[in-house]
């Protein structure tokens, strides 16, 4: 779920990377880092903080050069510690190299054990570092060859940006789990996890990096593309559309804004007999889906919660002790909207159920007469191994309880989930293009589950 950004051939490369990361902050709030180059050496600043706190004006005097890559992180593999903050830097036979990674390698533990048995020393606990080691042990004579040969050994999800003193190389895994796009700021190539980062800096979206594609950009603004792996069945993460991506982004060829509105339309079509006085979203990811539901059902849309935007997304916060507390800090019910009403609440998912339980309790205490919770995805029954910090099967409430039992646990009067068919009607793309293992347990690669 991390966010990556890179730009080539621009005199304000590090400043623009900062802005790009600012637009991608929703993809990770544990740490932020930028590495730049002036063609002679790499410069790095990496801190365990939000983007706005990690850099100041002095940072951009230090981060010299016309090329830079950046990373915002939330941890999936590896702890939230300083030595795990990306982008990483390594020195090798071809000079210094930096890497930023969004995704998760499914054979990380096997590769790391194999490399350590051969004497490899690791500086972090991240799966990303494995990529650098397999590249170092390859027989390639150029950076592109080393990347290509190294990636043949890894499995799973990876959207990558590499930075050397000469070039930026963008890579997307052969199944395309995580988004990665190419844009242009005049003559400068720009790469980002989501297109909202292009909008902030005034760059023009060009296209997505294709699954299995490697794009090399040099300081003269030229790009070259090559297929580093055979085309496989794609496995775009459908949960990007449901929850992760910002609604002003275009990912996998579709507007996130429009997909989420249509998710609301599908909820109204699948559950036409629900009676309500008001429909309200759980901010922020439920906002557009609730709007779409209101449009289709003709139940008035109201803002039933005011969100404190200075608090991070609870789903991304990795410690359960903080997650429960933050619900009250993050959301405050609007009593005049909820009191005495039959309230239809729209949210994107239920993971452990603890957050939903607290939200339902707050609505009840605000005086709601009846509460119906609508979820714009199917039950979340299986962990994601491709870059989302979801809990183990044992902790996933839908893996252990029926819908009726979940309804009782969270305290709602009604609970309804959107069908998987409804999700794909909203996405308007073929189901076989996506990974939906979190809903179906059908993983596109071999995985080990806890």
N, C-alpha and C positions, 0 to 999 in steps of 0.2 A: 504493500500500500504506500510505499515511499513515493516521493516526487523527485524527478531529475530534470535538469535544464542545462543547455549548453549553447554557446554562440561562438562564431568564428569570424575573424577579420573585422572587428569593430573596435575603435579606440576606447570605448567605454564598456568593454566586455564584462568586467567584474560588477560594475554598477547595474548593468542590464540583467546579469545573472541574479543579483540580489532581488531585483523587481520580479523576475520570473519565479524565483523561489517564494516570494511573498504571495504571488498568485496561487502557488501550489501548497501553501501552508496547511490546507485542510487534509493533505495526504500524509502528514506526519508532523508532530509537534515536540518530539523528544530531542531532536538535535538538528543543526543546520551547518552546512559547510560549503565553501567555495575554494576551488583551486584554479589559478590562472597561470598563463605563461607569456613571457615576452620573447620567446624563441631561444632563450639562453638557459633559463631555469624555470622551475615550477614554484609558485607561491601559494601558501595554504593558510586558511583560517577556518577552524572547525570548532564549534562549541555546542555544549548540551543546553540549548535554549531555543526559543522562538527566533525566527529570522530577524525580526526587528530588534532583538536584544543581542544577537550574535555579531552584528556588524555596526560600525559607526563610520563617520567621515574619514577617519584615519585609516580604516580598513581598506578603503579603495585607493589610497595612496600606496599602500603596501602591495595590494593585489594588482600587480602591473601586467601589462600586455594586452593583446588584441584577441586572445582566445581564453575562454573560461568554461568550466562546468561546475554545477552545484547540485546539492542533495538536501532534501528534508526527510527525516526518518521517523518511523515508529517501528519498534522492534518486533520482529517475528523470530528470526534466528539470531541468537546472541543477546547478551544483556544490554541494558541501557547504561553503558559506561563510556568514558572518554575515548578509549582506544578503539571502540567500535563506530565512532562517528566518521561518516563518509563526507567527501570522496577520499578513498585510500590513495596513498602514494607508495610506489615501489621503484627500486633501481634495478636494472637488469642489463643484459648485454647490448640492448638497443637504446639505453639511456633511461631517463626517468619517465614514469608512466603513472597516471592517475585514473581511477575508475569510480564510477557512480552506478549503483545497481538498484533497480526496482524489481521485486519478485522474490522467489525462494527456490533454491535448488533442492530437489527431492532426494538426490543421492549424495548430499553434502557430507553426511557422517561417514559413509563408505569411503569417499574420496579422501577425506581428511585423514582417516585412519591409515589408508594406503600410503599417503604422502608422508605421514609421520613415521611410518615403519621404514621409509627410505631415507629418513634423516631431515625431513623438512621441518622448519621452525615457524610457528605461527605467532603473529603479534596480536591478533584479535580472536574473538570467538565467532566471527561472522562467516557465513557461507561465501560471501563475496571474495574473501581472501583466497579461497580455494581456486577461483578462476585465475588469479594471478600466478599461483603455483603451477597449475596445469599448463599455463602458457609458457612459464619459464622452462619447463621440462620438455617442451615440444621441440621438434627439429626445424621449425620454420626459420627462415633467414630474414624475413621482414616482419614488421608489427602485424600487418594484416594476416600473414601466414600463421603467426603464432596465435593470434586470436582465433582464427578459423580452426586450427588443429586442437587448441585447448578446449574450445567449446564442443567439439565432438565427444568429449569425455563427460560433459555435465548434462544433467537432465533436470527438467522442471521449468520454472518461469524465470525469465530474465529479460528485462529491457535495460540496456547498458549504454553508458557513455564513457569512452576512453579519451584521455587527453595526453598527448605528448608535446614536445616542444615544437612540433611541425604540423600537427593535425588533430582534429576531433573525429572519432569514429563512433557511429551510432549503430547499435545492434539490437535486434529483436528476436526472441527465441522462435524456433520453427512452428510453434503452435499459437504464438501471438497472445499469450495469456493477458499481459498487461499492455496498456496503450503506450504508444510513442509516436510523435508526429514531427514532421519537418515543416518549417516555415521560413520566411525571408523578411529580414529587415533591410530594405533596399537591396544591396548586393551581398549582405551577410547571411549565411545559413544559420538557422536557429532550430534547436531541438527541444522538445518538452513533452512531459507525460500527458499534459492536457492543453487544449488550444486556448483556454482562458489566459494562459501565460503569454501567448502571442498578443492577445488583445491589449493587455496592460502596457506592453512596450511598443505597440503600434506595428507589430510584425504581421505579415500576411500568411495565412495558412496555405500550405501547398498540398500536402498529402500525408498519409500515415506511412511510417516505415513498415514494410511488409514483413509478415512472419518469415523468418529465415533469411532476412536481408541484412547486409552490412553496407552502410553509407559512410564514405570517407569525405570529409570537408577540410580543405586547406585554406591558408590565410588569403589566397588570391580569390576566394569566393567560389572556387570550382568544387563540384562534388562528383564523386564516382560511386557507382553501386555495383555490388556483386552478391550473388546468392551463395551463402556460405554453407547452407544445409539444404537437403532436398525438401520440397514442399510436402508438408504433412497436413492431416486434417486439422483445421484451426480449432482453437479452444479459448475463444475470447471469454473473459470473466463476465458473466451476466450480472453479477452483483455490482459491477462498476456502474451500470445504468440505474440499478435500484437504489444504491446508497452512496458509493464512494465519490464518484466524479462530481465536479461542480456543475450545476444546471446550465451555466453559460458555456460549457464545453461541448465540442463535437468529438465523440469517440466511436470507434468501430464503424465510422461512416454515418452515425445518427446523432441528432441533437438530443442531449440528455434532457433538456427542458421539455421537449415534445414527448419523449418516451415516458417521462414521469407523469405528465398530464394524462397520457393515454392509459397508464396503469390505474389512475383514478377512474377513468371511464370504464375500464374492464371490471373494477371492483363493483361499480354501480350496476353493471349488466349482470354480473354473477350473483349478486345479492339484492334483487330488486324489491324485496318485501320489507326491508329495514325501515322503521319509522323513526324519524329524528326531528328535532327542532333546530339543531345547529350541527354543522360539521366543522371540526377543528383539527389542525395538524399538530403532530409532535415536531417542533422545529429542530433543525431546518430541513432535513431530508424529506420529511413528510409534507412539506408545504405545497409543492406543485401537484402531488398526488391527491391531496385533499381538495385542491382547487378543481382538478379534473373530476373527482367524485361529485363535488357540488354541481358542476356544470351538467353532468349526466343525470344525477338524481333529483336536482332542483331543491335540495336541502340547502338553506343559506350557509355560506361560508363565513366563519368568524375566527378571529385570532383568540384562542382560548388560553394561550400561554405567552408570556413575554420572556424572551431568552436573554440571559446575560452573555453577550458575545465575547466577553473576556475570559471565558472558561472554555477549555478544549472539549472536543467530542468525547463523550463518555465511552463509546465503543472502542476508541483508540487507546484510552488510558489502560495500561496493562495490569494495574494492581486492583484487585477486587475491593480492597478496603477503601480506596479512594473513589472508585466508581459509584458505589452506593451513596456516598456523601454528596457527590457532585450533582446528583439529580436535583436536590433541593437548591443548591447554589446556582445551578444553570437555568432552571425553569421556575417561573412563578405563575400560578393560575390567575386568570382574570375572572373574578367572582361574578361580575355583572353579566358576563357572557354565559357562564356555566350554571349559575344557581337556578334551580327549579326546572332545568331543561333536560330533554332527552338528547344526550350528547353522543355524536358519532365521532370517534377519535381515529385518526389515520396515522399509521407509522409504517416504516419500511420493513422491520423484522423484529422478531423476538429471539434473543440468543440464549441468555441464561434465565431470563424472566424476571430478574430482580429489579431492573430499571422499569419495566412495564408495570410491575406491582406497585412501585412507589408513585408512578404517574397516575395510575388508576385511583390510588388512595388520595392523592392531592385533588383530583377532580371530584371525588366523592366528598371530601371535606369542604370543597368550595360550594357544595350544595346541589350537585347534579342529581336529577331524579332517576336517570337511567343512563348506563354507559355501554356503548357498543364499540369494541375495538376492531378496526379493520387493518389487516396487514397486507402490504402490496407485494408480497412474495409468498411462496409456499413455506411450510415449516422447515426451519434450519436444523437438519438432522445429522449432519456429518461435518467434521472439521475441514477447513481449507488448508491445503499444503502448498499453495502456490503464491504465498505472500500476504496472507491475511492472518492477523493474530486472533484466530478463533480458538475457543477452549476445546478441551478433549471431549470425546463423545459422552463421557460420563457427566460432564458439566452442561451439555447442551440440553435444554429442557425438552425440546421437541423430540429428542432421541430417546427420552425416557418416559414421557407422559403423552397421553392422548390430547386432542384439542380440547375436549371437555375438561380434562384434568388441569390443563394449562389455564383455561378460563377460570376455574375455581381457585387456582393458586394465585393468579394476578388480581382476582376480585372483580372481574368485569361481569356484566349481565349477559353480554353476547361477545363472541370472539369468532372472527372469520378470516381465513387466509385466502389470498388470490391463488388460483390454480397455476401450474406451470404453463399450461396452454394459454391462460390469460396473460402471463408475462410475455410470452413470445408474440402474441397478437399485438401487444403494446410496442414491443421492440421492432416489429415488422421485418424480422429477418429469420432465416431458417434456424431451427433449433440445433441442427447438427454443426453449426458454426461456433457454438458456445460451449463453455464448461459450466455445468450447473451441479457439480458433484455435491455441493453443500446442501442441496435439496433432494438429490437422487441417490447419492452414494456411488454414482457411476463416474469413476475417475478416468481421465483420458491417458494417464500414465500409471505405472506401478508406484504405489505409495505404501508407507508404513504408518499406521494410525495408532495413537495412544488410547 
